[in-house]
Amino acid sequence: MEDISVVLSGIGGYGNNYVRALLDEAKNRGVHIEGVVDPFPESCRYLNELRAQGIPIYATLETFYKERSADLTIISSPIQFHCEQTCFALSYGSNVLCEKPAAATVDEVYDMMGVRDKADKLLAIGFQWAYDPVYQQLKRDIMSGLLGRPKRLKTLVLWPRDTAYYKRGWAGKIRDENGRWVLDSVANNATAHFLHNMLFALGEQLCSSIEPAEITAELYKANDIENFDTAAMRVYTENEAEILFYASHAVKENVEPMFCYEFGNGTVYYNNPSVVDSNEHIVAVFTDGRIKDYGKPQHQGMYKLWSTIDAVRGKTSVICPPEAALPHTLCINGAQLSMRDITIFPDEWIIKEGEPTLIHVKGLEDALMGCFDDNELPSEKKLPWARSGKPISLKNFRHFEWL
C-alpha cells in the first residue's frame, strides 16, 4: 500500500480530532504525519505526543513547504484562512481536505476550485455527514426515487454556548482585523453540517448538492458579537423543494439536531419525539406504513479523512468536493444579505447566568420549536422580538458584496 504523507494546518480546536485520529490509526492505514502547522501549537491537546514522535511543528504553511512536501494537507484553521491556505497547499502540489465551511464567500470557493483545477489535485470539504455511510445510504434512496419527490426538509439545532465560546479572536466575526471575510455564525460553524445536509441530500449525484434558488433569513443575536447567534432560514431549491433551518446558541436547554424530510412517498426523521425509533437514528416512515431504519450516523466520525486518503490513492472519488459545499456558502452569503443588520434581542428577553456566563433568550427553545412544527419563520409567528428578512435570489450568485 502506497504510503501517504500528511501535514495538518491547525491542530487546536477541531484540529485536535484529526491529530487524535492520525496518532491512533495512521500506521495501520499507511499514513504518516510529515508535519503540523499552528502559530499556537500549545492549543493542541496532543502536543506532547507529537513531540515525542519527533513530528516537526511549524508556525506557517510557508515554512513547512520550504523544507518538506505532503501528499495531503488537512486544513482546520479559522474560516478566513480556508481559501488562502487551500490555494497555497494546492499550488505546492498537495491534495487538500479543508474543514467546513469551504470558505467565507462564494468568491473564495470559486477561487479554490480554479486553483484545484490548475494544480490538477483533489480538494475535499469536511462536511462529515456527507461521508457517513448511514447518510450516504439515505441519499442513495433519495436519488433512486424510493422516497418520491422532495417537498419540505427542515432541521432544528439548539446548542447553548457560553461567553467562553466567543473568546476565540474570530468567533462571531463578520470580518477579521485585517479585513478578511469571516462570517462566523451558528449557521456557518457549529451547526453548518445540518444546513448542508439538506442541500446535499437532494443532490442528483452522490458527490453533489442541490442548488438553492432563493433564501429568506431572520438573523438574531443575544451575545455581544458582530454576527448572529440565532437563525431561522427558508430556502427554495431549484426543484422547488422548501428547506427550513432553525439554529441557536442563545438558549439554555440543549436540543440535539432534529430533522424531518418530507417526500411524496414518506418522511425521514432524526431525533423526532413523535418517532421513537428515530432517537439518534435516521428512520424513514413510508406512506404505505413500511419503516426503514438507516442506522446511527457518527457525528464525530472520521470517514471524511479516510475517504479522502482513499481518493488520493485513486481508490474512490471525492465525496464532498467544493462544488457540493458551495450551495451551503451560497445560503450563508444570501442569509447575510437577507438581514444585513442583525436583530438584537430586546434586553427584557435576555437572561445571563453562570460562570462562564451563558446568555440566553427567555422561551427561545419553545419559540423555535413552534416555528419548526408549523413550518414558519419567527416573524410569521408574530413573535414580539421577530423581524422579517428580505428574499434574496441565489441564481447566478457568484459574488458576495456587503453594501
N, C-alpha and C positions, 0 to 999 in steps of 0.2 A: 504494500500500500504506500502510495506516494506521501511523503511527509509534508505537512502544510505548516508554514511559519506564520505566526500571528503577532501583530502589535495591537495593543489596546490603548486608545486615546480617551482618557477619562476613567480613572479607577476608583473614584469616590462615588457616593450616591448610588445610582442604579448600576454603575460600572462594577461595583462590588460583586454583583451577581455573575457577570462574565468572568471576573477573576476567579471566583469560587469554582465555577463550572470547569474552567480550564485547569485549575490546580488539581481538581478531582479526577478529570476524565481525559485530559489531553494525551497522556501517554498511550492509553488504550485505544484512542481514536486516531493515532498517527499525527498528532498536532504538537507543536512546541511553541512556547511564548518567546518570541525574538526580543521583545522589549515592551515596556509600558511607558506611557506618556501622561504626565499630570504635573502642572505647576505647583500643586499642593498634595503631594503623594501621601502625606500623613493622614489624609481623609479616608484612605483605604484601610479596611479592617484587616486585610491580609498582607499588609506591608512587610511584616517580619518574615512571612513565608516566602514572599517574592525575593527578599534579600537573601534569605537562607539558601535559595536555589540559584543564586547568582544571576538573577534576571536583571538586566540593566534598566535603569529608570532615567527618563529624560523629561525635561521641562516642556519641550515643544516637539511637534512632529518634524519640524525643520531639522532640529539637532539629531533626531533619530535617523532621518533619511540621509544625513551626511555620513553616517557611519554604517548603516545597515539597510536591509530591504525586507519586505514581508509579502507573502502571497495574499494575505488578508489583513485589512485594517478594520478594527471594530471601533466605532466612534460613539462614545457615551457622554460627550461633552454637552454643555448648555446649548439650547436651541440656536442661539445666534451664531454658533460656530459650525453647525452641521454642514452647511453648504461649503463654506471656506475649507474646512478640513477634509470633507469628502472629495472635493475637486483637487486638492493638493495631493491626497493619497493616490487618487486615480492617475494623476499626471506622473507620479513616480512609479507606476506600474503595479500598484496593489489593487486587488479587488476590495470592495468595501461593504461592510454591514454597518449601516448607520441606524442608531436608535430612533424611535418615533419621537416627535413627528419628523417627516422628511426634512423640513426646514420651516422657517417662519413665514415665507411668502411663496406664492406661485412662481414668481420671477426666479427665485433661487432654485426651486425644484426643476424648472426648465433648464437652468444653467447646469445643474448636476447631471441631467440626462444628456446634455450636449457634450460635456466633458467625458462622461462614461462612454458615449459612442465614439468619440475621437480616440480615446485610450483603448477601446475595444476590450473593456474589462466588465466585470459584473458589479452591479450595485443592488443591494437588498436593503429594505427598510424594516426595522424591527417591531412591527405591529404583531405581537406574538400570537394572538389568536388566529391570525391568518395561516400560521404554520401548524396549528394544533390539529392532530388527526380527527378529533371529535368534530371540530368546527368545519374542517375540510369535508367530512362526510355529509354534514348538513348542506354545505354549499353544493356538493355534487348532486344531491337530491333536488335542490332548487334548480340547478342548471338543467337537470333531466326533465323538469316539468312535473315531477312527482307531487309537489305541493301545490301546483297550479300557479296562476298569475299572482304576483305580489300586489297587495292592496295597501297595507299600512304596516310599518315597522316602527316600534317605539321602545325606548330604553330609559331607565331611571337609575342614577347612581348618586348616593348621598354619603360622602366620606368626610367626616369632620377633620379639619386641620387647624391646629392652634398657631399662635404667633411665631413659635419656633420654626414652623414650616416655611415661613416667609422671611427667615433670616438670610437665606441664600441671596447673594447680591443681585441675581437676575430674576428672582421669584416675583411673579405678578407684574413684571415689567412689560411695557409696550416697546420701548427702545432701551438699549443699554447706554452707559455713559459715553460711548464712542459713536452713538447714533445708529448702531446696528438694530435692525428689527429683531425683537424677541417674541412678542405676542404670547408670553407665558400666561396660561389661564387654566382653570379647571377643565376646560374642554380641549386644551392643546397640550396637556401634560398628563396628570394622574388618570383622568378618565377618557383620554383620547382614543384608547382602544375601542371603547364601546360605541363611539360615534363612527369610527372607521369600520367596525364590524358590520354595521348595517349596510354601508356602501359596498363593502367587499362581498357580502353575502349575495348581492344582486348582480355582481359582475358576470358577464357572459362566459368568461373563461376562468379556470382555476386561479390564474395569476392576474386577474383584473378586477376592478371595481366599477360600479355604475357611475355615470356622470351626473352630478347634481345640476339641475336646471335653474332653480330659484331657492333662495333662503330668506326667511324672516326670523330674526333673533331678538330675544329680550335678554339683556345683559345687566347684571346687578352686582353690587359689592357691599359687604359689611366691614371687611378688613381695610386697613389703611394701605392700600396698594394702588398701582396705576390702573391695572386691568381688572377684569371681573373674577369673582369667586363663585358666582351662581349664573347658570344659563338655562334658557329654555329656547329651543330652536324648532322650526318647522322647515323641512326641506322637501321640495318636489323633485323627483328624478326625471331623467329623460324618457322613462317609460310610464310616467305619471303616477308612480307609487309615492306615497306620503311617508316621510321619515320624521319622527318626533324624538327629541333628545332633551332630557332634563338632568342637570347635574349641579351639585353644590358642595362647597367646603364649609359654608357658613351655617352648619347645622350642628345640633347637639347629639342626636342619635344617628348611629351608623346604619345605613340601609344598603346592603350589598347589591351589586348590579342586578337589575331585574329587567327582563325584556319580554316582549310579546310581538311576534312577527305574524301578521295575518296574511294568508294566501287564499286563493279560491278553493283549494281542496282541504284546507286545515290551518291550524295555528300552532306556531312554535313558541314554547315557553321556557324561561330560565328563571329560577328563584321566584316563581309566581305563587303567592299563598293559595290561590284557588286550585292549583295543580300540585298535589302533594309530591308526586314523583319528580317534580322539577327542581327540588331543593339541590342546588349545585349541579344539576344535570340539565342538559338540553333535551327537551321532550316535545315531540310533535303529536298533536291530537287531531286526527283526520275527521272530516265531516261525516264519514261512514262509521265512526266510533273506534277505528283502529288507533293504537297508540304505538309510537316508536320512540324508544329511549336511546339517544345517541351516545350518552355517557357523560362523564365529567371532564370538562376542559381544564387544563392546567394553566391557571392564570400566570403563575411564575415560571412556567416551563421554558426550557432552553432549546425547544425544537428549532427555533429560528437560527440558532448558532450552528447546530449540527447539520441542518438542511442547507445552510449557506456554504458550509465546508464541503458538503457533497456536491454542491453546484460548482464550486471552484475545481473540484476533481473531475467535473464533467459527467457526474452520475445522474444529475437531475437539473431542472431549470430553477431559476429564482422564483420563489412563490409570491413574494411581495416586492416587486420592483418599484421604482419611483412612480411609474405610471399608475400603479394600483394605490399608492399613497397620496397622489396628487388630489383626488377628489376630497379627501379629508382637509387638506390645506385650502382648497377652494372654499369649503364650508367655513373654515376658520376665518379666512380673509373676508368672505362675504358677511359673516356674522359681525365682524368688527365694523364694517361699513353700514350694516343694518341699524346698529345703535352706536354711533360714534362717541356719544357722551354716555359713559356708563352710568346707569341709575344707581344712586346711593340709597340704601335702605334708610328710612327715617330713624332718627335717634330713639324714638319711643318703641321701636320694634327690636332694637339691638340689646342683647344681653352679653355681659362679659363676666367670665368666671374662671377660676382655676389658675394654676401656675405651671407651665406657661399658660398664658391667657387664651381661652377658647372664646372667640367672638362668634356668636350665632344669632339667628333671627327667630324671634318668637313664632312658633307654629309653622315654620317653613317646611318641615318634613311633611306635615299633613297637607299643606297648600300644594306642594309639588306632586304629592301622591294623588291628590284630587285632579290635578291637571293631567297626569298620566292616565288615570282611569277614564277621564272624559275626553281625552284627545284634544285638549285645549292648551293655549298659552296663558300665562298668568293674567295678562290684560284682558283676555276673553272671558276669564272667570271674574273679572272686575275686582281683583284683589286690591286692597287700599294702597299698596305700595307699588303697584304694577304700572308699567308704561309700555306701549306698543312700539315695535320696531318697524323699519321700512323694508318692504320687499326688495331684494337685490337679485338681479338676473346674473346667473353664473355662466351663461352661454358665451363662448369666446372670451372668457375672462382670463387674460394672460398677464395682467399687470396690476399689482396692488399699490394703490396710491391713496395716501391719507391727506385729504384736502383740508 
